[in-house]
Amino acid sequence: MLKRERLEKILEIVKKEKVASVSELAEKVKVSEMTIRRDLDELSASNRLLRVHGGARIINDVVPIEIDYQQKREIHIPEKKDVAKSAAELIKDGETIYVGPGTTLELMVANLKQHKLRIITNSLPVFNAARANVNNFDLILIGGIYRRKSGAFVGAIANRDIQSMAYDRAFVGVNGIMGTSLMTANMDEGLTQAQALNRAKKRYIVTDMHKFDRSDFYEFYRLDNVDKLITNQELDKEKWTKYSRYTDISH
């Protein structure tokens, strides 16, 4: 295959899949991963696709405008409740857990049935949901710069405090998942969540089925670096197969 034909084939695959990894492209085009990386760099330089960590995505994939957490509470409610219930069942009495920002995670902590937990969060809505739970949990609210859009505290103070602790489990939400890229709308918020995931023994992504094959502004973590992705059983079979290559998926 000539180089020009190979580049067009790569573009065709990326446009069809919206996002593709280096290994996936190497397998389909039947060249080495080193060659694919060089080709992706060339295509990115000519503004024909966008390079992301471990692969590439289509350049005309529009980044959505971030909506605030109060608006998010009004959408996909049954799906979020379903995922929140599944995530809550993974937690054991006596554990220390980190819970990131997100309306699904608010639902998770509001309905925890465990009797003894230490919950650390940098999300004011998550903190308030945990505080309203009938169980008397030990709660720690991480401070920092307040983001009114999401209700989260971020920045150097939040990162320092999160890095000083260790967690049995960390639960983090996303605005989108594209291949191995876990995406969020704000860089500072993403960096803070990444710090918490790095300090946890077990790392979980909690998201409803509407976030798959969806991009956002900032890639804050890789799907193949988490222990489990918790989503709805109704997730499209093709997407389930595609994303289960990177991590364990459950519902």
VOGU-3710 file (C-alpha; in Angstrom, 3 decimals, decimal comma):
1> mlkrerleki> 0,000/0,000/0,000  1,367/3,418/-0,989  1,803/6,025/1,745  -0,935/8,249/0,276  -3,355/5,311/0,270  -2,367/4,430/3,832  -3,046/7,961/5,067  -6,454/7,981/3,415  -7,231/4,594/4,954  -6,296/5,901/8,409
11> leivkkekva> -8,548/8,939/7,925  -11,392/6,695/6,792  -11,094/4,541/9,939  -10,869/7,509/12,302  -13,880/9,216/10,698  -15,923/6,034/10,977  -14,931/5,238/14,581  -14,679/8,909/15,698  -11,639/7,858/17,714  -9,063/5,109/17,103
21> svselaekvk> -6,028/3,860/18,988  -2,574/3,350/17,511  -2,787/-0,417/18,008  -6,225/-0,601/16,376  -5,014/1,354/13,338  -1,830/-0,710/13,046  -3,883/-3,900/12,991  -6,343/-2,647/10,379  -3,795/-0,996/8,092  -1,270/-3,825/8,640
31> vsemtirrdl> 1,787/-1,705/9,445  3,835/-1,188/12,601  2,653/1,045/15,447  5,737/3,220/14,868  4,598/3,856/11,286  1,081/4,675/12,484  2,432/7,197/14,999  4,414/8,945/12,255  1,358/8,968/9,992  -0,846/10,386/12,743
41> delsasnrll> 1,684/13,119/13,459  1,706/14,041/9,775  -2,112/14,059/9,531  -2,346/16,115/12,694  0,197/18,637/11,396  -1,913/19,085/8,254  -5,021/19,575/10,439  -6,810/16,503/9,072  -7,302/14,810/12,460  -6,623/15,516/16,114
51> rvhggariin> -3,917/13,600/17,969  -4,909/12,347/21,426  -2,979/10,204/23,871  -2,594/6,752/22,321  -4,353/7,527/19,043  -6,415/10,107/17,174  -9,965/11,442/16,822  -11,894/13,314/14,167  -11,178/17,008/14,160  -14,748/18,090/13,488
61> dvvpieidyq> -16,053/16,378/16,611  -17,673/19,402/18,249  -16,857/19,935/21,923  -20,153/20,505/23,768  -20,804/23,549/25,933  -20,643/22,661/29,617  -23,975/22,811/31,428  -24,148/23,300/35,186  -24,825/20,536/37,678  -28,380/21,720/38,353
71> qkreihipek> -29,258/21,288/34,680  -27,570/17,890/34,619  -29,850/16,729/37,432  -32,776/16,967/35,011  -31,458/14,658/32,275  -31,141/10,853/31,969  -32,412/10,388/35,527  -33,399/6,664/35,315  -30,054/5,764/33,728  -28,120/7,684/36,382
81> kdvaksaael> -30,051/6,048/39,233  -29,353/2,610/37,785  -25,594/3,253/37,527  -25,457/4,920/40,968  -27,033/1,860/42,596  -24,511/-0,491/40,962  -21,562/1,658/42,036  -22,798/1,932/45,630  -22,933/-1,867/45,973  -19,162/-2,131/45,407
91> ikdgetiyvg> -18,341/-0,257/48,625  -17,674/-2,162/51,861  -18,204/-1,019/55,437  -15,177/0,641/56,996  -13,635/1,835/53,737  -12,252/5,237/52,851  -13,550/6,410/49,492  -13,049/9,421/47,236  -16,117/10,611/45,332  -15,689/13,137/42,537
101> pgttlelmva> -18,146/15,712/41,187  -21,177/14,640/39,192  -24,915/14,171/39,490  -24,685/10,373/39,217  -22,240/10,363/42,132  -24,605/12,567/44,141  -27,213/9,836/43,704  -24,662/7,196/44,712  -23,763/8,747/48,072  -27,370/9,726/48,857
111> nlkqhklrii> -28,387/6,065/48,726  -25,410/4,358/50,376  -26,599/1,619/52,744  -23,256/1,037/54,472  -23,089/2,054/58,148  -19,456/3,093/58,544  -17,545/4,955/55,829  -15,078/7,774/55,446  -16,039/9,840/52,383  -13,703/12,422/50,878
121> tnslpvfnaa> -14,953/14,703/48,129  -14,134/18,025/46,497  -17,753/18,408/45,353  -20,115/20,541/47,435  -23,251/18,853/45,970  -21,804/15,399/46,685  -20,888/16,497/50,226  -24,427/17,780/50,824  -25,940/14,555/49,460  -23,713/12,471/51,757
131> ranvnnfdli> -24,498/14,716/54,735  -28,237/14,186/54,148  -27,797/10,391/54,151  -29,347/8,836/57,263  -26,076/7,043/58,072  -23,535/8,969/60,131  -20,552/8,875/57,771  -17,218/10,584/58,422  -17,164/13,337/55,799  -14,218/15,375/54,536
141> liggiyrrks> -14,836/18,240/52,108  -11,713/19,242/50,188  -11,385/23,004/49,714  -9,820/25,120/46,983  -11,039/27,319/44,150  -14,803/26,923/43,790  -16,234/26,167/40,333  -19,856/27,320/40,394  -20,601/25,444/37,156  -19,974/22,017/38,686
151> gafvgaianr> -19,968/22,756/42,411  -16,404/21,400/42,678  -13,320/22,727/44,466  -10,174/22,578/42,327  -6,669/23,981/42,064  -3,443/23,751/44,051  -5,059/23,559/47,510  -7,444/20,780/46,452  -4,672/18,841/44,718  -2,353/19,115/47,714
161> diqsmaydra> -4,981/17,812/50,137  -6,117/15,002/47,846  -2,516/13,881/47,330  -1,986/13,711/51,112  -4,591/10,955/51,566  -5,051/7,374/50,419  -8,329/5,787/49,351  -9,620/2,241/49,197  -11,740/3,218/46,205  -12,126/6,313/44,015
171> fvgvngimgt> -15,305/7,005/42,049  -15,114/9,543/39,237  -17,581/10,657/36,574  -16,890/11,831/33,016  -18,412/14,137/30,422  -17,373/11,821/27,617  -15,432/8,686/26,666  -13,634/8,465/23,320  -11,515/5,337/22,915  -9,166/5,293/25,894
181> slmtanmdeg> -9,699/9,010/26,582  -11,712/9,995/29,659  -12,900/13,543/29,022  -14,132/16,449/31,120  -15,041/20,075/30,454  -12,478/21,766/32,693  -8,736/21,205/32,911  -8,379/22,046/36,616  -11,252/19,743/37,535  -9,746/16,953/35,469
191> ltqaqalnra> -6,324/17,330/37,090  -7,874/17,136/40,561  -9,794/13,959/39,703  -6,662/12,398/38,226  -4,812/13,023/41,504  -7,516/11,176/43,432  -7,536/8,226/41,036  -3,768/7,919/41,348  -4,041/7,676/45,160  -6,709/4,931/45,159
201> kkryivtdmh> -6,281/1,172/45,478  -9,293/0,654/43,200  -10,284/3,137/40,470  -13,805/3,357/39,076  -15,429/5,384/36,307  -19,166/5,826/36,859  -21,175/6,976/33,865  -24,482/6,492/32,112  -24,590/5,025/28,616  -25,039/8,420/26,924
211> kfdrsdfyef> -21,395/9,444/27,517  -19,825/6,862/25,173  -18,260/7,968/21,882  -18,579/11,528/23,108  -15,779/14,051/23,347  -15,154/17,052/25,589  -12,473/19,648/26,161  -9,855/17,867/28,277  -8,554/14,308/28,531  -7,779/13,828/32,232
221> yrldnvdkli> -7,214/10,051/32,434  -6,974/6,863/30,397  -9,663/4,202/30,460  -7,076/1,416/30,443  -5,700/2,762/33,742  -8,921/2,197/35,709  -10,115/-1,023/37,332  -13,752/-0,901/36,304  -16,197/1,102/34,198  -19,715/1,073/35,635
231> tnqeldkekw> -22,544/1,853/33,210  -26,030/0,773/32,120  -26,815/-2,758/31,019  -28,621/-1,238/28,019  -25,364/0,065/26,526  -25,157/-0,792/22,833  -23,526/-4,224/22,370  -21,009/-2,882/19,849  -19,868/-0,176/22,273  -19,722/-2,687/25,129
241> tkysrytdis> -17,411/-4,885/23,070  -15,319/-1,937/21,911  -14,698/-0,453/25,355  -14,288/-3,748/27,188  -10,958/-4,070/25,349  -9,591/-1,367/27,640  -11,058/-2,226/31,057  -13,627/-4,335/32,874  -17,193/-3,085/32,294  -20,078/-3,874/34,628
251> h> -23,636/-2,716/35,251
//
